[in-house]
Amino acid sequence: MASDFEIGRVVAVDTAQVTVQLNSDLKGLARSTYEGVQEIGRINSYVVLPVCARRLIAMVTRVVLVEDCELKANETSILLPSARRLLKATLIGTIDGSSYTQGVVNFPVLDNPVHLATAEDIRVIFDHQIVTLDGGVRDTEDPGYIVHLGESPIFPDCPIKLHPDALFGKHAAVLGSTGTGKSCTVAALLQSILSRPEVRRTHFVILDTNGEYRTAFQRQKETGEWEDVSNGRCLYIPSDPRLANERLVIPYWFMNADDFVRLFQASKGVQRPVLLEALRLSRNVGTSRNPDAVLREELVHELNRIWSLSGRDEKTSKDLRDLASGLLHRMDDEDVAAGWDSLGAADAQLSKENVRSAIESVKSEAQQHIEGAYPKVIPADARNRIRDAIDPIYSSLTGAHLGAQIVTGGISADTPAFFDKVAFRSRHVEQVLRREESGGNRARDYSGTMLLRIDRLLQDRRFEFLLGPCDGQFPKARHALATFLRHVMGAPSAESPDPPLSDDTSVAPGQLPFYDSQRAASQGHNVTILDLSLLAAEVLENVTALIGRLLLEFLQRLGEYGGESVRGSLPIVLVLEEAQNYIREPRFGDDESISRLVFERVAREGRKFGLGLVVASQRPSELSRTVLSQCSSFIVHRLQNPEDLRYFKEIVPAVYGPLLDQLPALARQTALVLGECVRAPALVRIRDARPIPRSRDPKFYRYWTQTTPQSVNVEAVCARWDGTEFDAVNPDKNEDEDGPCQS
C-alpha cells in the first residue's frame, strides 16, 4: 500500500523545510493509485512523511529539475547528463492516529519516504466532522470547524471551513490589493455564520467607510424600501444627514478627554490643561449633582492653588493677588449662587461671607508684598497668615488640613456625562482662561488656535451628527449612552429600564434616531452597518475611535460589575473596512492618531472581554504593526506591492515564508488562509457572497460604447452636497437666506 503512494525520499531537512527527490521511475508528474490518478508536485498540495507512529504533513511550495553529470574513469566516453526532480515542502502539521494538530514535534531524517496524501489524510486534516456531545447535540463550547469559507482548488469536493471562536475571538485580517475580493470575503464569512440554523443571534458591527455592505444583507424593493435577506437581520445607519429617521447621531458628551483633545487639536502645554479643566467643570455642572458639590470641588481646587502659589521661591505676590481677585469675582456668578446657600446651611464656616473674608485676607496679604508694579517673594510669616486665613475653610470642605493628600469626588473630564456645549464654550472655557490669567499666565494668547477651532466646529453643519445643531442643543435624554450602545450592538430594547426612557416631549422624534429605535421596542439585529462614507475626513478617526472605545469599555465594565460568569458573555465582532485609513502605522512627523491608539488597545485587550476584530485592508504596510501582529488568522488575497509583501512577511511566522511567495500570482476570489482559524494552511476559492456588497468594478468600456449618454442628475447631487437642497432634518433652516452655518 505504501509503495502505491510513495513518490520519493527526503534528501535535505532544513528545520521546517524538506527537500524530496522524486523516484526515478516516475515518468510524469502523476501517479495512478487505488483512489485514482493524482498529481505529483502541485503547488499547495500536501505530502505525507511517516515518522515512527506519526505522519507529518508538508505543503508543496516548489518543484525543480536539476541536471547532474557523472564522471567516469574512461575520459574518452561521452555521457549525457541525468536529471533529478526535486520537490520542496513546508512542514505544517502532524497526524497522530485519527487526529491532526498544527505544528511539528518530530522531524524526518534523510532517506525518509514521502507519500501522496490519501483521501483519509485530507479528511483528517480538514476535520469535516462536527463535534457533538452525548445524544448527538452539537458541542457549543467547541463547535469545530464549521464556518464555510470556500472550496479547495487543489482537492476536489474539499470544503475549507474555519473555527468561529478562533477566527473572531482572536482577531483576523483580510488582506489583498484592490479588486481582489476582500469585501466579498468578509460578506461571505458573515453570511456563512448567519446561514447556520442553530445561530439565533450575533453582534457584528461593520465600520463601512465605502458604503458597500448594505446590499450584502438587504435588498431594495421596487417601492424603494429595504428588506432583510434570509437570517441577516440588519440595521443600516447612514451618515447622510438627509435620512432623518435613520441617520448616524453620536452625542458629543460620549467622547472622553482624549477624543476632545484630538478633535480640537489642543497642544501640550497650555491648551490641553485648559480644555480638560473646562470639560471637567462642564460635566459636573451638566449632571444632576447638587450645586454645593460642584462648588465644593471648585473651592478645594482654588484653595490648593493659593497655597501652592504662596509657597514658591519665585516672585509670585502679584500672581497671588490676581488669583484671589479672580476668585472673588467668580463668587458672584449666578451659576454658583445655589451652591453658596447649600454650603452655608450645612456649615456656617462655609458661608459666602466667611469664604469672601478669607480670600480678601489673602488678597490683602499679597498686595503688601508688591512694590509698585513689581512683585516680591511671599515670606514665611506672610504664608503662615495666609494659611491661618484659608485653612479653616479647607478643613471644613475636606476634613483635612492644607497640604494633606485627599481624594476628591465628582466627575472627571472622561466621564460620558451630559453637558451644555454652549455653556462649555461661553462660560467654562472662559472661566478657566480667566483663572489662568489671574495667575499671571498668558493662557488666552496661547489658546487662540484651539478657541478658533472650537468655534468653527461648533458652527460647521457637517459635524451636527456629533456636536449637535448649530443653532440648538442635543436633548438631555435618560439612558442616552445605554440606548446608543444597544442600538450599535444590535441588542434588543430594555424591557423596563429604571427610570424609564424620556418621552417624546423631552426628546422629540428625529432628534436622536437611536433613541427612537429603542423607544419603539427594537427586537435587535444580527448585523449593524455604520455607513461612514459621507463623513468629513477630519473626523473619521474620532468617530471610529469613539465607537471602538465605547464597545471595549462597556464590555470591560460588564465583566467587572457582573463577575466572571458575565465576563465575555456578550461577544461582539467589530469589522474594520479599509482599516489603513484610520489605524495607520505612525510615520515620522505624523500627528498622534487616537484611532490607532484605541484599536491597538482593542487588539491587545479585546479578546479577554469578548470584542473581536476583523481587519480588512488593501495596504497592510500602512496598518498599525501592533494591530496586525495581534491577529491570529489571516485570509490573504493577491498582494502585488513589494512593500506590502515585505511588511506582511515580517508579521506572520517565518515558517509560512515560502507559502507567501505565491501571493502576487493569486487569482481573483482566491486566497491563502493561515493561522489558528484553519486546520492547516490552505489555498481556497472563496465561496460566492449572495447577495454581494456594492463593490463591483465600474464598466468603463460599456459606458464608452453606449449610443446615448448616461442620465446623471448632477444638480441634485451638488444641491445635497452644498446644503442648498431642502433639509428634512431641520426644516427651519431652509428659511435662512444665508444658507448653512458658516465657520
C-alpha positions in Angstrom: 0.0 0.0 0.0 2.8 2.4 0.9 4.6 1.8 -2.4 1.4 2.7 -4.2 1.5 6.2 -2.8 5.3 6.6 -2.3 6.8 9.3 -4.6 10.3 9.9 -3.2 12.8 10.2 -0.4 14.0 13.1 1.8 17.4 14.4 0.7 17.6 17.5 2.9 16.0 18.8 6.1 16.2 22.5 7.0 14.1 23.0 10.1 10.6 23.4 8.7 11.7 22.8 5.1 12.3 19.5 3.5 13.7 18.6 0.1 12.4 15.5 -1.6 14.0 13.7 -4.6 11.2 12.1 -6.6 11.6 8.5 -7.6 13.3 7.9 -10.9 10.5 5.5 -12.0 8.0 8.4 -12.1 8.0 9.3 -15.8 5.4 12.0 -15.4 4.1 14.3 -12.7 1.1 12.0 -12.0 0.6 8.6 -10.3 -2.1 6.1 -10.5 -3.3 4.9 -7.1 -6.3 2.9 -6.0 -8.0 6.2 -5.3 -7.4 7.3 -8.9 -4.8 9.4 -10.7 -3.1 12.0 -8.5 -0.9 14.9 -9.5 2.6 15.0 -8.1 4.3 18.2 -7.1 1.3 20.5 -7.5 1.9 23.8 -5.6 -0.2 24.0 -2.4 -0.9 20.2 -2.4 0.1 18.1 0.6 2.6 15.2 1.0 2.9 12.8 4.0 6.1 11.8 5.7 5.8 8.8 8.0 7.9 9.2 11.2 7.6 6.5 13.7 3.9 6.2 14.6 3.1 9.7 13.4 2.6 11.1 9.9 4.0 14.6 9.2 2.1 16.8 6.7 4.0 19.1 4.4 2.7 21.6 1.9 4.4 21.7 -1.5 6.0 25.1 -2.3 8.5 24.4 -5.1 9.3 21.8 -7.8 12.7 22.0 -9.6 14.6 19.9 -12.2 18.3 19.5 -11.5 20.8 18.2 -14.0 23.8 16.1 -12.8 26.7 14.8 -14.8 28.6 11.7 -13.6 32.3 11.5 -14.1 33.7 8.2 -15.4 37.2 6.8 -15.2 37.3 6.5 -19.0 37.6 10.1 -20.1 37.1 9.2 -23.8 33.4 8.3 -23.1 30.7 10.9 -23.5 27.7 10.7 -21.1 24.5 12.7 -21.3 23.6 14.5 -18.0 21.0 12.8 -15.9 18.0 14.8 -14.5 16.7 14.7 -10.9 13.4 16.2 -10.0 13.3 17.8 -6.5 10.3 18.8 -4.5 10.4 21.3 -1.7 7.7 21.4 1.0 7.0 23.2 4.3 6.1 21.1 7.3 2.8 22.3 8.7 1.3 19.6 11.0 1.1 16.1 12.4 -1.4 13.3 12.1 -1.3 11.2 15.3 -3.8 8.3 14.9 -7.0 9.9 13.7 -6.3 13.5 15.0 -4.4 16.3 13.3 -2.6 19.2 15.0 -0.7 22.2 13.6 3.0 22.1 14.2 5.7 19.5 14.2 7.5 17.8 17.1 9.5 15.1 15.4 11.4 15.8 12.2 12.1 13.4 9.3 15.6 12.0 8.7 17.4 11.7 5.4 16.1 9.0 3.1 12.7 9.2 4.9 9.9 8.0 2.5 7.5 10.6 1.2 3.9 9.7 0.2 1.0 11.3 -1.5 -1.8 12.4 0.8 -4.7 10.0 0.7 -8.4 11.0 0.9 -8.5 9.9 4.5 -5.5 12.1 5.3 -7.3 15.1 3.8 -10.4 14.3 5.7 -8.4 14.2 9.0 -6.6 17.4 8.2 -9.6 19.5 7.4 -11.8 17.9 10.1 -15.1 17.7 8.3 -16.8 16.2 11.3 -19.0 18.2 13.6 -18.1 18.0 17.3 -21.1 16.6 19.3 -21.9 15.6 22.8 -23.7 12.5 24.0 -27.1 12.3 22.3 -25.8 14.0 19.1 -26.2 17.6 20.4 -23.6 19.9 18.9 -20.9 21.0 21.4 -21.3 24.8 21.5 -18.2 25.0 23.7 -16.1 23.6 20.9 -18.2 23.5 17.7 -15.3 22.6 15.5 -14.6 23.9 12.0 -18.0 24.9 10.7 -17.7 28.3 9.0 -17.7 27.5 5.3 -15.2 29.8 3.7 -14.9 28.2 0.3 -13.6 25.2 -1.7 -10.1 23.9 -2.2 -8.9 24.3 -5.8 -6.4 21.5 -5.2 -8.5 18.7 -3.7 -11.9 18.0 -5.3 -15.0 18.2 -3.1 -13.0 19.5 -0.2 -14.6 22.5 1.6 -12.4 24.7 3.6 -14.0 25.5 7.0 -12.9 27.7 9.8 -13.3 27.7 13.6 -15.6 30.5 14.6 -14.1 31.1 18.1 -10.5 31.1 16.7 -11.5 33.3 13.8 -13.5 36.0 15.5 -12.3 35.7 19.1 -8.6 36.0 18.4 -8.8 38.7 15.7 -8.5 38.1 11.9 -7.1 40.1 9.0 -8.5 40.0 5.4 -5.8 41.5 3.2 -5.4 42.0 -0.6 -4.9 44.5 -3.3 -7.9 46.5 -4.5 -10.3 44.4 -6.6 -9.2 41.0 -5.3 -12.4 40.3 -3.4 -11.9 41.4 0.2 -15.4 42.8 0.7 -17.0 39.7 -0.8 -14.8 37.6 1.5 -16.0 39.5 4.6 -19.6 39.3 3.4 -19.3 35.6 2.7 -17.9 34.9 6.2 -20.7 36.7 7.9 -23.3 35.1 5.6 -21.9 31.7 6.4 -22.4 32.2 10.1 -25.9 33.6 9.7 -26.9 30.8 7.4 -26.4 28.1 10.1 -29.8 27.1 11.5 -28.6 27.0 15.1 -27.4 30.6 15.1 -30.1 32.7 16.7 -28.2 36.0 17.5 -25.0 37.6 16.6 -23.4 41.1 17.1 -21.5 42.1 14.1 -20.7 45.8 13.8 -19.3 46.9 10.5 -17.5 50.3 10.1 -18.2 50.7 6.4 -16.1 53.6 5.1 -17.0 52.9 1.4 -20.8 52.4 1.8 -20.9 49.0 0.2 -22.1 46.4 2.7 -25.8 47.1 2.9 -26.5 45.2 -0.3 -24.8 42.1 1.2 -27.6 41.8 3.9 -30.6 43.7 2.5 -32.3 44.1 -0.9 -34.2 47.1 -2.2 -37.8 46.5 -3.2 -39.5 48.3 -6.1 -41.1 50.7 -3.6 -37.6 51.8 -2.6 -37.8 50.2 0.9 -35.2 47.8 2.0 -35.8 44.3 3.5 -33.5 41.8 5.2 -32.2 38.8 3.3 -32.7 35.4 5.0 -31.5 35.4 8.6 -29.4 38.5 8.2 -31.4 40.9 10.4 -29.6 44.1 9.5 -29.6 47.6 10.9 -28.2 50.2 8.5 -27.1 53.5 10.0 -26.3 56.0 7.2 -24.1 59.1 7.6 -26.3 61.1 5.2 -28.0 63.8 7.4 -31.0 63.9 5.0 -32.2 60.5 6.1 -33.7 62.0 9.2 -35.1 58.9 10.9 -32.1 56.6 10.3 -29.0 58.9 10.3 -25.9 58.5 12.4 -26.0 60.6 15.6 -23.4 60.3 18.3 -23.8 62.8 21.1 -20.6 64.7 21.8 -20.7 64.1 25.6 -19.9 60.4 24.9 -16.4 61.5 24.0 -13.7 61.4 26.6 -10.9 63.8 27.2 -8.6 62.3 24.6 -11.3 62.5 22.0 -11.8 66.2 22.6 -8.1 66.9 22.6 -7.8 65.2 19.2 -10.9 66.8 17.8 -9.9 70.4 18.9 -6.2 69.7 18.3 -5.3 71.0 21.7 -1.5 71.2 22.0 0.5 70.2 25.1 1.5 73.0 27.5 -1.4 75.4 27.9 -4.2 74.4 25.6 -4.7 70.8 26.8 -4.9 71.7 30.6 -7.4 74.5 29.8 -9.5 72.2 27.7 -9.5 69.3 30.2 -10.4 71.6 33.1 -13.2 73.2 31.2 -14.6 69.7 30.3 -14.5 68.7 34.0 -16.3 71.8 35.0 -18.9 71.4 32.3 -19.6 67.8 33.0 -20.0 68.5 36.8 -22.4 71.4 36.2 -24.3 69.5 33.5 -25.1 66.5 35.7 -27.8 66.2 38.3 -25.2 66.6 41.2 -26.1 69.1 43.9 -24.8 72.6 43.3 -22.9 72.6 46.6 -20.9 69.5 45.5 -19.8 71.3 42.3 -18.9 74.5 44.3 -17.2 72.5 47.0 -14.8 70.9 44.4 -14.1 74.2 42.8 -13.2 75.8 46.2 -10.9 72.9 47.1 -9.1 73.3 43.7 -8.7 77.1 44.1 -7.5 77.0 47.7 -4.9 74.4 46.7 -3.7 76.8 44.0 -3.5 79.6 46.5 -1.5 77.5 49.0 0.9 76.2 46.2 1.5 79.7 44.8 2.2 81.2 48.2 4.9 78.7 48.9 7.1 79.2 45.8 10.5 80.6 45.9 9.6 82.9 43.0 8.2 86.4 43.0 4.5 85.4 43.0 2.9 88.1 45.1 1.3 89.8 42.1 0.1 86.4 40.7 -1.4 85.5 44.1 -3.2 88.8 44.3 -4.7 88.4 40.8 -5.7 84.8 41.6 -7.6 85.9 44.8 -9.2 88.8 42.8 -10.4 86.3 40.2 -11.9 84.0 42.8 -13.7 86.9 44.5 -15.2 87.8 41.1 -16.2 84.2 40.5 -18.1 84.0 43.8 -20.7 86.4 42.5 -21.6 84.4 39.4 -25.2 83.3 39.1 -24.5 79.6 38.4 -22.9 79.1 41.9 -25.5 81.1 43.9 -27.5 77.9 44.9 -24.2 76.3 46.0 -23.5 79.0 48.5 -26.9 78.7 50.0 -26.4 74.9 50.5 -22.9 75.2 51.8 -23.8 77.9 54.3 -26.8 76.0 55.6 -24.7 72.9 56.2 -21.7 74.6 57.8 -21.6 78.2 59.0 -17.9 78.2 58.4 -18.6 77.8 54.6 -21.0 80.7 54.3 -20.3 83.1 51.4 -19.3 85.9 53.8 -16.8 83.8 55.7 -15.2 82.5 52.5 -15.1 86.0 51.0 -13.4 87.3 54.1 -10.7 84.7 53.9 -10.0 85.3 50.3 -9.8 89.1 50.8 -7.3 88.4 53.6 -5.2 86.5 51.0 -5.5 89.4 48.5 -4.5 91.9 51.1 -1.5 89.9 52.3 -0.3 89.5 48.7 -0.8 93.2 48.0 1.5 94.2 50.8 4.4 92.4 49.0 4.1 94.3 45.7 6.2 97.4 45.3 4.6 99.4 42.6 4.3 97.1 39.6 7.0 94.7 40.8 6.1 91.5 42.7 8.1 90.1 45.5 8.5 86.7 47.1 5.9 85.8 49.8 7.9 85.5 53.0 7.4 82.6 55.5 5.4 84.7 58.1 3.1 86.0 55.4 2.5 82.4 54.2 1.6 81.5 57.7 -1.0 84.2 57.9 -2.4 83.0 54.5 -2.6 79.5 55.9 -4.4 80.7 59.0 -7.0 82.5 56.8 -7.9 79.7 54.4 -7.1 76.5 56.4 -10.4 76.6 58.4 -12.3 76.8 55.1 -10.2 74.0 53.6 -10.7 71.8 56.7 -14.5 72.2 56.6 -14.5 71.3 52.9 -12.3 68.3 53.0 -11.8 67.2 56.6 -8.1 67.7 56.3 -5.6 70.5 56.6 -3.8 72.2 53.7 -1.1 70.1 52.2 -2.7 66.8 53.1 -3.4 64.2 50.4 -7.1 64.0 49.8 -9.3 62.2 47.2 -11.9 64.5 45.7 -15.1 63.1 44.3 -17.0 64.4 41.3 -17.0 63.7 37.6 -13.8 63.6 35.6 -13.2 65.0 32.1 -13.5 61.4 30.8 -17.0 60.6 32.2 -19.6 60.4 29.5 -22.0 62.8 31.3 -24.2 65.3 29.6 -23.0 68.9 29.4 -24.2 72.0 27.6 -21.9 72.8 24.7 -22.8 76.4 24.7 -22.1 76.8 28.4 -18.9 74.9 27.8 -17.6 77.4 25.3 -19.0 80.6 26.6 -18.7 80.0 30.3 -16.4 77.3 31.4 -13.6 77.7 28.9 -13.7 81.4 29.7 -13.7 80.7 33.4 -10.6 78.6 33.1 -8.9 81.2 31.0 -9.7 83.9 33.5 -8.4 81.7 36.3 -5.1 81.1 34.5 -4.7 84.7 33.6 -5.3 85.7 37.2 -2.2 83.6 38.0 -0.1 85.6 35.5 -0.3 83.1 32.6 -1.0 84.2 29.0 -3.4 81.4 28.6 -5.7 83.2 26.2 -2.9 84.1 23.9 -1.6 80.6 23.8 -5.1 79.0 23.4 -6.1 81.2 20.4 -5.8 78.5 17.7 -7.7 76.0 19.9 -10.5 78.5 20.5 -10.9 79.3 16.8 -11.1 75.6 16.1 -13.8 75.0 18.8 -15.8 77.9 17.4 -15.5 76.6 13.8 -16.5 73.1 14.6 -19.5 74.1 16.7 -20.8 76.2 13.8 -20.0 73.7 11.0 -23.1 71.9 9.8 -21.0 68.9 8.7 -20.4 68.0 12.3 -24.0 68.2 13.5 -24.2 64.4 13.9 -21.6 64.7 16.6 -21.7 68.2 18.1 -25.4 68.9 17.7 -27.3 71.5 15.7 -25.5 74.8 15.1 -28.4 76.7 16.5 -29.5 74.3 19.2 -28.6 71.6 21.6 -28.9 67.9 21.8 -31.6 66.9 24.3 -30.7 65.5 27.6 -32.1 62.0 27.4 -32.3 59.4 30.2 -30.2 56.3 29.4 -28.7 58.0 26.3 -25.5 56.1 26.5 -27.2 52.7 27.1 -29.7 53.2 24.3 -26.8 54.2 21.9 -24.8 51.1 22.8 -27.9 48.8 22.4 -28.5 50.4 19.0 -25.0 49.9 17.8 -24.5 46.4 19.2 -27.8 45.3 17.8 -29.1 44.4 21.2 -32.9 44.4 21.8 -34.5 47.3 23.8 -34.5 47.1 27.6 -37.8 45.7 28.9 -38.3 48.0 31.9 -35.5 50.5 32.4 -35.5 52.4 35.7 -36.0 55.3 35.4 -37.9 54.9 32.1 -36.7 56.4 28.8 -37.5 60.0 28.2 -40.8 60.6 26.4 -41.5 62.5 23.2 -41.9 65.8 25.0 -38.3 65.6 26.4 -36.7 64.0 23.3 -38.7 64.8 20.2 -38.8 62.2 17.4 -36.0 62.6 14.9 -33.6 64.3 17.3 -31.8 61.1 18.4 -32.7 58.3 15.9 -31.0 55.6 18.1 -33.2 56.7 20.9 -36.3 56.5 18.8 -35.4 52.9 17.8 -35.1 51.8 21.4 -38.3 53.5 22.5 -40.0 51.6 19.7 -39.1 48.3 21.4 -36.4 47.1 19.0 -36.1 43.3 18.7 -32.3 43.6 18.0 -30.2 42.9 14.9 -27.5 40.4 13.9 -25.6 42.9 11.8 -25.1 46.7 12.3 -23.7 48.6 9.4 -22.3 52.1 10.3 -22.0 53.8 6.9 -19.2 56.3 7.4 -18.7 57.1 3.7 -20.1 60.7 3.9 -18.2 61.8 7.0 -15.7 64.5 6.7 -12.2 63.0 6.6 -11.0 65.1 9.6 -13.5 63.4 12.0 -13.2 59.8 10.6 -10.6 58.9 13.2 -12.6 60.4 16.0 -15.8 58.5 15.1 -14.1 55.1 14.6 -12.1 55.6 17.8 -15.2 56.6 19.7 -17.2 53.5 18.6 -14.3 51.1 19.3 -13.6 52.6 22.7 -17.2 52.6 23.9 -17.7 49.0 22.9 -14.4 47.9 24.7 -15.0 49.9 27.8 -18.6 48.7 28.0 -17.6 45.1 27.8 -14.8 45.7 30.4 -17.3 47.2 32.8 -19.8 44.4 32.1 -17.2 41.9 33.2 -16.2 43.9 36.2 -19.6 44.6 37.5 -21.1 41.2 36.6 -18.3 39.0 37.7 -16.5 36.1 35.9 -19.8 34.5 34.9 -20.8 37.5 32.9 -17.4 38.5 31.5 -17.3 37.7 27.8 -20.9 36.7 27.7 -21.8 39.3 25.1 -19.3 38.7 22.2 -19.1 41.4 19.6 -17.2 41.3 16.3 -16.1 44.7 15.0 -15.3 44.7 11.3 -12.9 47.5 10.2 -13.2 48.1 6.5 -10.3 49.9 4.8 -8.6 50.0 8.2 -5.5 51.6 6.8 -7.4 54.9 6.7 -7.7 55.3 10.4 -5.3 52.8 12.1 -2.1 53.7 10.3 1.4 52.8 11.4 2.9 56.1 12.5 5.5 57.7 10.3 8.0 60.4 11.1 6.2 63.7 11.5 2.7 62.3 11.8 0.3 63.5 14.4 -0.7 61.1 17.1 -3.7 59.1 16.0 -6.3 58.5 18.6 -8.0 55.8 16.4 -4.7 53.9 16.2 -4.3 54.0 20.0 -7.8 52.8 20.6 -7.7 49.9 18.2 -4.2 48.8 19.4 -5.8 48.7 22.8 -8.7 46.7 21.4 -6.3 44.3 19.7 -4.4 43.7 22.9 -7.2 43.5 25.4 -10.5 43.0 23.5 -10.3 39.2 23.3 -10.5 38.8 27.1 -13.8 40.7 27.2 -15.4 39.3 24.0 -14.5 42.0 21.5 -13.1 40.6 18.3 -11.6 42.4 15.3 -11.8 41.6 11.6 -9.3 44.0 9.9 -9.8 44.4 6.2 -7.2 46.4 4.3 -5.6 46.7 0.8 -2.4 48.2 2.2 -1.0 46.2 5.1 2.2 48.2 5.1 0.2 51.2 6.2 -1.6 49.3 9.0 -0.5 49.5 12.6 2.0 46.8 13.3 0.6 46.2 16.7 -2.9 45.6 15.4 -1.8 43.3 12.6 0.6 41.3 14.8 -2.3 40.6 17.3 -4.3 38.9 14.6 -4.2 35.1 14.9 -5.8 34.3 11.5 -5.2 35.7 8.0 -7.1 35.5 4.8 -4.7 36.9 2.2 -5.7 37.7 -1.4 -3.3 38.8 -4.1 -0.7 41.3 -2.8 1.4 42.9 -5.5 3.1 45.9 -3.8 6.6 44.9 -2.8 6.4 46.9 0.4 3.1 45.2 1.4 4.6 41.8 0.8 7.7 42.5 2.8 5.7 44.0 5.7 3.3 41.1 5.8 6.1 38.5 5.8 7.6 40.3 8.8 4.3 40.0 10.7 3.5 36.3 10.2 5.6 33.4 11.4 8.7 32.7 9.3 7.6 29.1 8.6 5.0 30.5 6.2 7.6 32.4 4.2 7.8 30.0 1.2 4.0 29.9 1.0 3.7 33.6 0.7 5.8 33.8 -2.4 2.7 32.9 -4.4 0.7 35.9 -3.2 1.4 38.2 -6.3 0.1 35.4 -8.6 -3.2 34.6 -6.9 -6.3 34.8 -9.0 -9.3 36.9 -8.0 -11.6 35.4 -5.4 -8.7 33.1 -4.3 -6.9 33.5 -1.0 -4.3 31.8 1.2 -5.7 31.0 4.7 -3.3 30.9 7.6 -3.4 30.8 11.3 -5.4 29.3 14.1 -8.8 29.5 12.4 -8.0 26.8 9.9 -6.8 23.3 10.5 -3.9 23.7 8.0 -2.7 26.4 5.7 -4.7 26.1 2.5 -5.4 27.8 -0.8 -9.1 28.4 -1.1 -11.5 29.7 -3.6 -13.8 31.9 -1.6 -17.5 31.0 -1.7 -19.8 33.4 -3.6 -21.3 36.1 -1.4 -25.1 36.1 -2.0 -26.1 38.8 -2.2 -22.9 40.7 -2.8 -21.6 44.0 -1.5 -21.8 47.1 -3.7 -18.2 46.8 -4.7 -18.3 45.8 -8.4 -15.7 47.4 -10.6 -17.0 50.2 -12.9 -17.6 49.2 -16.5 -15.7 51.9 -18.4 -15.9 50.4 -21.8 -19.6 49.6 -21.6 -20.2 53.3 -20.9 -17.8 54.4 -23.7 -19.8 52.3 -26.2 -23.3 53.4 -25.3 -25.2 55.3 -28.0 -26.8 57.7 -25.5 -25.1 59.3 -22.6 -25.9 58.1 -19.1 -28.5 60.4 -17.4 -27.0 61.8 -14.2 -28.7 64.4 -12.1 -25.6 66.4 -11.3 -27.6 69.3 -9.9 -29.4 67.2 -7.3 -26.1 65.6 -6.1 -24.5 69.0 -5.7 -27.5 70.5 -4.0 -27.3 67.9 -1.4 -23.5 68.3 -1.2 -23.5 72.1 -0.8 -26.6 72.2 1.5 -29.0 74.1 -0.8 -31.4 71.1 -1.0 -34.3 71.1 1.3 -33.2 70.0 4.8 -35.6 67.3 6.1 -33.9 67.1 9.5 -34.1 70.9 10.3 -36.8 72.4 8.1 -36.5 75.8 9.8 -33.0 76.2 8.3 -34.4 76.2 4.9 -35.8 79.7 5.6 -32.3 81.0 6.3 -31.3 83.1 3.3 -27.6 82.9 4.4 -27.5 79.2 3.7 -25.8 76.7 6.0 -23.9 77.7 9.1 -20.6 79.1 8.3 -17.4 78.5 10.2 
